[in-house]
Amino acid sequence: MDKKALLELSNGLKIELPILNGTVGPGVLNIKDLYRTTGLFTYDPGFVSTASCSSAITFIDGDEGVLKYRGHSIADLAENNNFTAVIYLLLHGELPNLEQHKKFLLKIEKLSKVPEQVVNVIKAFPKTAHPMSILITCFASLSALYHERHGNNVNSEDLDFGISAIAQVPAIVAMIYRHINDQEFINANNELSYSENFLRMMFGDAFDNAKSALFAKALDKIFTLHADHEQNASTAAVRLVGSAGSSLFASLSAGVATLWGPTHGGANEAVINMLKEIEQSGDIDKFIEKAKDDKDPFKLMGFGHRVYKNYDPRARILKNACNEVLGKLEQSSELLKIAKGLEKIALKDEYFVTRKLYPNVDFYSGIIMNAIDIPSNMFTPIFALARTTGWVTQWYEMANDKETKINRPRQLYVGK
Ligand code: SDX
């Protein structure tokens, strides 16, 4: 029997609201007809209690700390699959067999050439530009190319557009890094894996074989962990822009712009800056107190999450990866020590416990990237590189969803 909710208004009007049930997860109150039948809006700033769409891509159970891509647990994918297999899984719904994986890699190689127009856009930026501002513009530049060829007709059947964005983004991010560091660009070497290729386009032959293999493996895991995350802010932005009929590339540009924010993907850069500040001051307790003081805008970066009210499963995997990478490098990391100390204090502190604030994906990711000599201003572009797969997958699902309408929320008017 379908579950329903009964809404009774003070004027005696009673309406039944169907409760929709997904494969798993909380029931969803279907309020699509609420305004038409009652003249009422719902009010939910930040969409804390609002489902904007139905999706079959990624499932998160925030209370249990569960994350699954197409039904596969994130720990299994991060430990037992490489990132290109995960890209295939997200796009096609199943992990590829050997034959499918080989064909997919050839397709990525075929679509990976970055158009000259985009290369020139990167070169046009001052070396002082934040790499995320350049990346936003690179996707916007790709939208110009797409528009020249296809106008505004959104071709949501042809996955090749999306795969071309996924195929080109490593080279684009590597070129951005080398541009702002005044270094010559390095061409792709398609003999290498997706992650090895990215590492080499970024750093050339700076590392010996052992380090290259260790770092490429760590990056591959970081890409898998950051690939998708249901309706987070940047994915919601990509879907919203696409819902108006804008091209995939224009939508990706909006996704990058959203991810840049320090409360979202920009947090990984903010975590390292915070850990360095704590290292300087030597006083962890001062920062814990600042984070707890509601008069102080300071937040413990890398802590807390809109959905996870438990340990972010990605943070747990990244924490282990930190130990593994630093162990193999026989390096100790003062920042890792501070991060672990911060976590230990916070997880026992009543302020964090009552608000269910735990480390999130951004808390440890920067420490690994720091160990790979990746500068902190490149952390969020690398997050965007990985999330391009999630944005593309979610955009196509939106574009092919019969329920998709232009996203146009209403408001509570409090003006004159
Ligand atoms: C990502 O959505 C996703 O899935 C995102 C992401 C993805 O993969 O796409 O997981 C990636 O963006 C991870 C989050 C990275 N951001 C940070 O680490 C920045 C620090 N975290 C906070 O800004 C915050 O926790 C958010 C933005 C992540 C979540 O904020 P919410 O859900 O709006 O929660 P809230 O602000 O309502 O917080 C509830 C309470 C408040 O205190 P009270 O008003 O109840 O007294 O918890 C407090 C907040 O002040 N709080 C924090 C805190 N986070 C929340 N206090 C101190 N330090 C923090 N980090």
Residues whose N, C-alpha, C, O or C-beta is under 5 A from the ligand:
A	BS01	SDX	H229 N232 A233 P262 T263 H264 G265 A267 A291 F298 K299 L300 M301 G302 F303 G304 H305 R306 R355 N360 D362
